[in-house]
Amino acid sequence: MAVSGSIVPLLMISLLAERLVEILKPIFKPFVKNWSPEKISALWKVCGLLAGLILAFGTQVNFFSIIGLPGNPWLGKFVAGILAGAGTQWVHEILSNLPYDTVRHYRSLKGASGQKKDRK
């Protein structure tokens, strides 16, 4: 099955959601200073998920469209929002689990400037 969309919008809303949570942390810090570390961690996770969901629905990023599967657009946006709200750690996990040859091949297509070389 061919991939029909770009993952870039999902990556961008993931970065935005993560950054929004980082911006909110100092704002909320005085209000949660007496909370346990577990509660504070849960608060940031909920904030991240809410930010991801709001961004996914607001920008119309549909996970099912990205991976080329038919599906309910509402559910696709919900899944995209959950992934975006989880931050960018999942991107690192996916990339770090790619076979070494795949990563090496991708890097060989890029020049020193980070742009793709023309293949002939």
Secondary structure, 3 states (H helix, E strand, C coil): CCCCCCCHHHHHHHHHHHHHHHHHHHHHHHHCCCCCHHHHHHHHHHHHHHHHHHHHHHHCCCHHHHHCCCCCHHHHHHHHHHHHHCCCHHHHHHHHCCCHHHHHHHHHCECCCCCECCCC
